[in-house]
C-alpha cells in the first residue's frame, strides 16, 4: 500500500473493512497478562515513573508501589513491587523494581519514564543513525554470559547517547546485572510508553545481546521508531516473541469508519518499525493484527488529533486494564484511574482543547474538499455544454480543422463570448474554493 498519513481517513475496501482479531498473545505474554505483570509494568512506567509519583521515591525510602489488578473472583488484588535502583536523570530515567514475592511475582521490572520536555521532540526528529558496535561503547565490562563476538546495531543517536550514559556512569548496567545475578530465577521485563517505550526496546535489545542468559522480555506502548530495517531484523532474531509492542487504536462509530491508530508509531520518517506490533483497541481492550505497520506518519491536523486522543498514559492504562479484565474474567474497576496520578489538570484541559480544535480543522478540511469537488464538476459540465453549443453552431468544424485554419492564416469562426469580468470572477471563485 502507498504510504499515507497515519490516522488519515482511508477508503474502505475488502482488505480493511473488517478488523482482524489477534487472539491470545504470542509466547508467554498471555500468561503474563493474566498474571498482572503486563498491567503492572505499564503502571510502574507511567504513574510511578520519575515524571509523576515516582519522582520522590528512592530505594530504602518510600520505595513501595501499590498496583491494583483485576481478579476472577471479583475481589481486586494488589501487587506491591519494591524500588531497588534508579538510574538516569531528566530526559532518560529508568527504575528497577522487584516483583512482589507475596503475590508470587518473580519479575524484575525495568521501567523507563516518558518524555518530560517538549524540546525532546526536536532532538528525536533531528537525530541521525549511529552504530552500537561493542561493549566498550557502553563502558561496561564483558560478562561470563556475554557473547564473544562483535555486533553492529543501528540506533538513533539520541537514544544511543542516553542509553550509553545510563548503562555506564549512571549505573544501570551495574545495578541491573547485580540484581539478575542475585535473583537468577526471576524474569526481567523492560517496559515504557512513548519515549520510555523506545528506550525500553533499545535497552532490552542491548541487554539481551550482551547478557543472553538472562530471561529478558520487553513490552511497550506507543513507541516511536529508533532504528532501521537491519535493527528491526536484529530485534526479531534476538528477542523473538519476547518482544511485544502495543499501539493504541480506535474505530469511529460511523458505519463507513475505518480503524486508525496513534500517529507516533510512524514517527520519525526514515526509520523502521519494530516487529510484533499489535493494535490495542482503546475502547474494548481487544488485540488486533496491525495490517499496515510500515505506514509512516505525516504532519497535519489529523496526526495531531490522533496523538492527543490515543498516545498518553490514561488511554493506555484504561485499554490494558480492560484487556486484563477480559483475560482473567474479572470485574471492571471504575475508580481504577486516579486523575491526580498524571500531573496537572490544566495540561489535560489544554490537550482536550487541542484535540477539539484539531477535530474541527479536520471537519472543515473535509467540507472544503467536498465543496471544491462540487465546483470542479460543475465547471466541467459548463465546459462540456459550451463545446456542444460550439459544435452545433459550426458543424463540421472540429478543433483540428480550426487549428489548421489558424495555421493557414484563414479567419477563425467567432465563438460566443461572455463578459470578461464575469468569467474572471467565476475562475477566481473556483480557485479560492
C-alpha positions as CSV (number, residue, x, y, z in Angstrom):
1,X,0.0,0.0,0.0
2,X,1.2,3.6,-0.7
3,X,2.2,5.5,2.5
4,X,-0.5,7.9,3.8
5,X,-0.8,10.0,6.9
6,X,-1.4,7.8,9.9
7,X,-4.8,8.5,11.2
8,X,-6.0,10.0,7.9
9,X,-9.3,8.7,6.6
10,X,-8.7,5.6,4.4
11,X,-11.2,4.5,1.8
12,X,-12.9,1.3,3.0
13,X,-12.1,-1.8,0.9
14,X,-12.3,-5.5,1.2
15,X,-8.8,-5.6,2.9
16,X,-9.6,-3.1,5.7
17,X,-13.4,-3.3,6.0
18,X,-13.1,-5.6,9.0
19,X,-10.7,-5.8,11.9
20,X,-8.6,-9.0,12.2
21,X,-8.6,-10.3,15.8
22,X,-5.2,-11.4,17.1
23,X,-6.5,-14.0,19.6
24,X,-4.2,-14.9,22.5
25,X,-1.0,-13.0,22.8
26,X,2.1,-14.8,21.5
27,X,4.6,-16.7,23.6
28,X,4.4,-16.2,27.4
29,X,2.6,-12.9,27.1
30,X,-0.9,-14.3,27.6
31,X,0.1,-15.8,31.0
32,X,1.8,-12.6,31.9
33,X,-1.3,-10.7,31.0
34,X,-3.5,-12.9,33.2
35,X,-0.9,-12.8,36.0
36,X,-1.0,-9.0,36.0
37,X,2.7,-8.4,35.0
38,X,1.7,-6.6,31.8
39,X,-0.5,-4.1,33.6
40,X,2.0,-3.8,36.5
41,X,4.8,-2.9,34.0
42,X,2.6,-0.2,32.5
43,X,1.7,1.3,35.9
44,X,5.3,1.4,37.0
45,X,6.4,3.1,33.8
46,X,3.7,5.7,34.0
47,X,2.1,6.7,37.3
48,X,5.1,5.6,39.3
49,X,7.7,6.9,36.9
50,X,10.1,9.8,37.5
51,X,7.6,12.1,35.7
52,X,4.8,11.5,38.1
53,X,4.6,9.8,41.6
54,X,7.9,8.2,41.4
55,X,9.9,11.4,41.4
56,X,10.1,11.5,45.2
57,X,10.6,7.7,45.6
58,X,14.1,6.3,46.4
59,X,15.4,2.9,47.4
60,X,15.0,2.5,51.2
61,X,12.7,5.5,51.5
62,X,9.1,5.4,50.3
63,X,10.1,2.6,47.9
64,X,6.9,0.5,47.6
65,X,4.3,1.0,44.8
66,X,0.8,-0.4,45.2
67,X,-0.7,-1.7,41.9
68,X,-4.4,-2.8,41.9
69,X,-5.2,-5.6,39.5
70,X,-8.5,-7.2,38.4
71,X,-9.2,-10.7,39.6
72,X,-11.5,-13.5,38.6
73,X,-13.3,-13.7,41.9
74,X,-14.3,-10.0,41.8
75,X,-12.0,-9.0,44.7
76,X,-9.2,-6.7,43.4
77,X,-5.8,-8.0,44.1
78,X,-2.7,-5.9,44.7
79,X,0.9,-6.1,43.8
80,X,3.5,-4.2,45.8
81,X,6.8,-4.1,43.9
82,X,9.8,-2.6,45.7
83,X,12.1,0.0,44.2
84,X,15.7,-1.3,44.1
85,X,17.6,1.3,42.0
86,X,17.0,4.4,39.9
87,X,19.3,5.4,37.1
88,X,19.5,8.5,34.8
89,X,18.0,11.9,35.1
90,X,15.6,14.3,33.3
91,X,15.4,13.1,29.7
92,X,16.1,9.4,30.3
93,X,15.3,7.7,33.6
94,X,14.9,4.0,34.5
95,X,13.7,2.5,37.7
96,X,14.4,-1.1,38.7
97,X,11.6,-2.8,40.7
98,X,11.5,-6.2,42.4
99,X,8.2,-8.0,42.0
100,X,6.0,-8.7,45.0
101,X,7.1,-12.1,46.4
102,X,3.9,-12.3,48.4
103,X,1.9,-12.2,45.2
104,X,4.3,-14.8,43.6
105,X,5.5,-12.3,41.1
106,X,9.0,-13.4,40.2
107,X,9.8,-10.4,38.0
108,X,12.4,-7.7,37.9
109,X,10.8,-4.7,36.2
110,X,13.0,-2.1,34.3
111,X,10.5,0.8,33.9
112,X,11.6,3.8,31.7
113,X,9.9,7.1,32.2
114,X,8.0,9.0,29.5
115,X,9.1,12.2,27.8
116,X,9.4,15.2,30.2
117,X,10.3,18.2,27.9
118,X,8.8,19.3,24.6
119,X,12.3,20.1,23.4
120,X,13.0,16.4,23.2
121,X,10.6,16.1,20.2
122,X,13.1,18.2,18.1
123,X,16.0,16.1,19.3
124,X,14.3,12.9,18.4
125,X,13.2,14.2,15.0
126,X,16.7,15.5,14.1
127,X,18.7,12.6,15.4
128,X,20.8,10.7,12.9
129,X,21.7,7.0,12.9
130,X,24.8,5.6,14.6
131,X,26.2,2.1,15.1
132,X,26.2,0.5,18.6
133,X,29.2,-1.8,18.0
134,X,30.7,-3.2,21.2
135,X,30.5,-3.5,25.0
136,X,33.2,-0.8,25.4
137,X,30.8,1.6,23.7
138,X,28.6,1.3,26.8
139,X,31.5,1.4,29.2
140,X,30.5,-2.0,30.7
141,X,32.8,-5.0,31.2
142,X,32.3,-8.2,29.4
143,X,30.3,-10.8,31.4
144,X,30.7,-14.6,31.6
145,X,27.3,-15.0,30.0
146,X,28.0,-12.5,27.2
147,X,28.8,-13.3,23.6
148,X,32.4,-13.1,22.5
149,X,31.5,-11.5,19.1
150,X,31.4,-8.1,17.6
151,X,27.9,-6.9,16.6
152,X,26.5,-3.8,15.0
153,X,23.2,-2.3,15.9
154,X,21.9,0.7,14.0
155,X,20.3,3.1,16.6
156,X,19.1,6.7,16.8
157,X,22.0,8.9,18.0
158,X,19.7,10.5,20.6
159,X,18.7,7.1,22.1
160,X,22.3,5.9,21.9
161,X,23.7,8.8,23.9
162,X,21.1,8.5,26.6
163,X,21.5,4.7,27.0
164,X,25.3,4.9,26.8
165,X,25.3,7.3,29.8
166,X,22.7,5.3,31.7
167,X,24.5,1.9,31.2
168,X,27.8,3.5,32.2
169,X,28.3,6.2,34.7
170,X,24.7,6.4,35.8
171,X,24.9,2.7,36.9
172,X,22.1,1.0,35.1
173,X,24.3,-1.9,33.9
174,X,25.9,-2.5,37.2
175,X,22.6,-2.3,39.2
176,X,20.6,-4.5,36.8
177,X,23.4,-7.1,36.3
178,X,23.8,-7.5,40.1
179,X,20.0,-8.0,40.5
180,X,19.9,-10.5,37.7
181,X,22.8,-12.5,39.2
182,X,21.1,-12.3,42.7
183,X,17.6,-13.4,41.6
184,X,18.6,-16.0,39.0
185,X,15.1,-17.5,38.7
186,X,13.4,-14.1,38.0
187,X,12.4,-12.8,34.6
188,X,13.5,-9.3,33.5
189,X,10.7,-7.2,31.9
190,X,11.6,-3.9,30.2
191,X,8.7,-1.5,29.9
192,X,7.8,2.0,28.8
193,X,5.4,4.3,27.0
194,X,6.2,6.8,24.3
195,X,9.8,8.0,24.8
196,X,10.2,5.4,27.5
197,X,9.0,2.7,25.1
198,X,11.7,3.5,22.6
199,X,14.3,3.5,25.4
200,X,13.0,0.2,26.7
201,X,13.1,-1.5,23.3
202,X,16.7,-0.4,22.6
203,X,17.9,-1.2,26.1
204,X,16.3,-4.6,26.2
205,X,17.9,-5.5,22.9
206,X,21.3,-4.3,24.0
207,X,20.9,-6.2,27.3
208,X,19.8,-9.4,25.5
209,X,22.8,-9.2,23.1
210,X,25.3,-8.7,25.9
211,X,23.7,-11.0,28.5
212,X,21.8,-13.7,26.7
213,X,21.5,-15.9,29.7
214,X,19.0,-13.5,31.3
215,X,15.3,-14.2,30.9
216,X,14.6,-10.9,29.1
217,X,11.2,-9.6,28.0
218,X,10.1,-6.2,26.7
219,X,6.5,-4.7,26.5
220,X,5.9,-1.2,25.2
221,X,3.1,1.1,24.4
222,X,3.1,3.7,21.5
223,X,6.8,3.7,20.9
224,X,8.3,5.9,18.2
225,X,10.9,4.5,15.7
226,X,14.6,4.4,16.6
227,X,16.3,2.0,14.2
228,X,16.3,0.9,10.5
229,X,15.4,-2.4,8.8
230,X,18.6,-4.1,10.0
231,X,18.0,-3.2,13.6
232,X,14.4,-4.3,13.4
233,X,15.5,-7.7,12.0
234,X,18.1,-8.0,14.8
235,X,15.4,-7.4,17.4
236,X,13.3,-10.1,15.8
237,X,16.2,-12.5,15.8
238,X,17.4,-11.8,19.4
239,X,14.1,-11.3,21.2
240,X,11.5,-13.2,19.0
241,X,8.1,-13.3,20.7
242,X,9.6,-11.9,23.9
243,X,9.1,-8.5,22.3
244,X,5.5,-7.1,22.4
245,X,4.8,-3.6,21.1
246,X,1.3,-2.2,21.6
247,X,-0.1,0.6,19.5
248,X,-3.4,2.2,20.8
249,X,-6.1,2.3,18.1
250,X,-9.8,3.1,17.7
251,X,-12.6,2.7,15.1
252,X,-15.1,5.5,14.7
253,X,-18.8,5.0,15.3
254,X,-19.9,5.8,11.8
255,X,-20.9,2.9,9.5
256,X,-18.1,3.7,7.0
257,X,-15.5,4.5,9.6
258,X,-12.1,2.8,9.4
259,X,-9.6,2.0,12.1
260,X,-6.9,4.5,13.0
261,X,-4.0,4.4,15.5
262,X,-1.5,6.6,17.3
263,X,0.5,8.6,14.9
264,X,3.7,8.5,17.0
265,X,4.1,4.8,15.9
266,X,5.0,6.0,12.4
267,X,7.5,8.7,13.5
268,X,10.1,9.8,12.7
269,X,10.3,9.3,8.9
270,X,13.1,7.2,7.5
271,X,13.1,4.7,10.4
272,X,11.7,1.2,10.6
273,X,9.0,-0.2,12.9
274,X,9.7,-2.9,15.5
275,X,8.4,-6.4,14.9
276,X,5.4,-7.8,16.7
277,X,3.3,-4.7,16.6
278,X,-0.2,-5.3,18.0
279,X,-3.1,-2.9,17.8
280,X,-4.8,-2.4,21.2
281,X,-8.4,-1.1,20.9
282,X,-8.7,1.9,23.3
283,X,-12.4,1.3,23.9
284,X,-12.6,-2.5,24.3
285,X,-9.1,-3.6,25.1
286,X,-9.2,-6.1,22.2
287,X,-6.0,-7.2,20.4
288,X,-5.9,-6.8,16.6
289,X,-3.5,-7.6,13.9
290,X,-1.6,-4.5,12.6
291,X,-2.2,-4.6,8.9
292,X,0.0,-1.6,8.0
293,X,2.9,-1.5,10.4
294,X,5.2,0.1,7.7
295,X,2.9,3.1,7.1
296,X,4.7,6.4,8.1
297,X,3.2,9.4,9.8
298,X,3.0,12.9,8.3
299,X,2.4,16.2,10.0
300,X,-1.1,17.6,9.9
301,X,-4.3,18.2,11.9
302,X,-5.3,14.6,11.7
303,X,-1.9,13.4,13.0
304,X,-2.1,15.8,16.0
305,X,-5.6,14.8,16.8
306,X,-4.6,11.1,16.9
307,X,-1.7,11.9,19.2
308,X,-3.8,13.7,21.8
309,X,-6.5,11.1,21.5
310,X,-4.5,7.8,21.8
311,X,-0.9,8.5,22.8
312,X,-0.9,9.3,26.5
313,X,-0.9,7.2,29.7
314,X,-4.6,7.4,30.7
315,X,-5.7,5.8,27.4
316,X,-3.1,3.1,27.6
317,X,-3.8,2.2,31.2
318,X,-7.6,2.1,30.5
319,X,-7.2,-0.2,27.5
320,X,-4.7,-2.5,29.2
321,X,-6.9,-2.8,32.2
322,X,-9.8,-3.9,30.0
323,X,-7.6,-6.4,28.3
324,X,-6.5,-7.8,31.7
325,X,-10.2,-8.0,32.9
326,X,-11.1,-9.8,29.8
327,X,-8.2,-12.3,30.2
328,X,-9.0,-13.2,33.8
329,X,-12.8,-12.8,33.6
330,X,-12.7,-10.1,36.3
331,X,-14.9,-7.2,37.1
332,X,-14.5,-3.6,36.0
333,X,-12.7,-1.3,38.4
334,X,-14.5,2.0,37.8
335,X,-12.2,4.0,40.1
336,X,-9.0,2.4,38.8
337,X,-7.7,5.6,37.2
338,X,-6.8,8.4,39.6
339,X,-6.8,11.7,37.9
340,X,-4.1,13.0,40.3
341,X,-1.5,10.4,39.2
342,X,-0.9,12.0,35.8
343,X,0.0,15.6,36.7
344,X,-1.6,19.0,36.2
345,X,-5.3,19.3,35.3
346,X,-4.6,22.4,33.3
347,X,-2.3,20.4,31.0
348,X,-5.1,17.8,30.5
349,X,-7.6,20.6,29.6
350,X,-5.1,22.0,27.1
351,X,-4.8,18.6,25.5
352,X,-8.6,18.3,25.3
353,X,-8.8,21.8,23.7
354,X,-6.1,20.9,21.1
355,X,-7.9,17.7,20.3
356,X,-11.2,19.5,19.9
357,X,-9.6,22.2,17.7
358,X,-7.9,19.5,15.5
359,X,-11.2,17.7,15.1
360,X,-12.8,21.0,13.9
361,X,-9.9,21.5,11.4
362,X,-10.3,18.0,10.0
363,X,-14.1,18.5,9.5
364,X,-13.5,21.9,7.9
365,X,-10.9,20.4,5.5
366,X,-13.3,17.6,4.5
367,X,-16.1,20.2,3.9
368,X,-13.8,22.3,1.7
369,X,-12.7,19.3,-0.3
370,X,-16.3,18.3,-0.9
371,X,-17.2,21.9,-1.9
372,X,-14.2,22.1,-4.3
373,X,-15.1,18.8,-5.9
374,X,-18.7,20.0,-6.5
375,X,-17.4,23.3,-8.0
376,X,-15.0,21.4,-10.2
377,X,-17.7,19.0,-11.5
378,X,-20.0,22.0,-12.3
379,X,-17.2,23.8,-14.1
380,X,-16.5,20.7,-16.2
381,X,-20.2,20.4,-17.1
382,X,-20.3,24.1,-18.2
383,X,-17.2,23.5,-20.4
384,X,-18.8,20.4,-22.0
385,X,-22.0,22.3,-22.6
386,X,-20.1,25.1,-24.3
387,X,-18.3,22.7,-26.5
388,X,-21.5,21.1,-27.6
389,X,-23.1,24.5,-28.4
390,X,-20.0,25.5,-30.4
391,X,-20.1,22.2,-32.3
392,X,-23.8,22.8,-33.2
393,X,-23.1,26.4,-34.4
394,X,-20.1,25.4,-36.5
395,X,-20.9,22.0,-37.9
396,X,-18.1,20.1,-39.5
397,X,-15.5,22.3,-37.8
398,X,-13.6,20.2,-35.4
399,X,-10.8,21.5,-33.1
400,X,-8.2,20.1,-35.5
401,X,-9.7,21.9,-38.5
402,X,-9.9,25.1,-36.6
403,X,-6.2,24.7,-35.8
404,X,-5.5,24.1,-39.5
405,X,-7.3,27.3,-40.4
406,X,-5.3,29.2,-37.9
407,X,-2.0,27.9,-39.2
408,X,-3.1,28.7,-42.8
409,X,-3.9,32.3,-41.9
410,X,-7.7,31.9,-42.5
411,X,-10.2,33.8,-40.4
412,X,-11.4,31.7,-37.4
413,X,-15.1,31.5,-36.6
414,X,-16.1,33.8,-33.8
415,X,-17.1,31.9,-30.6
416,X,-19.8,33.2,-28.3
417,X,-18.1,35.2,-25.6
418,X,-19.3,36.1,-22.1
419,X,-18.3,39.3,-20.3
420,X,-14.7,39.1,-19.3
421,X,-15.3,40.4,-15.7
422,X,-17.9,37.7,-15.1
423,X,-15.6,35.0,-16.5
424,X,-12.7,36.1,-14.3
425,X,-14.8,36.3,-11.2
426,X,-16.0,32.7,-11.7
427,X,-12.5,31.5,-12.3
428,X,-11.2,33.2,-9.1
429,X,-14.0,31.9,-7.0
430,X,-13.3,28.3,-8.2
431,X,-9.6,28.7,-7.4
432,X,-10.3,30.1,-4.0
433,X,-12.5,27.1,-3.1
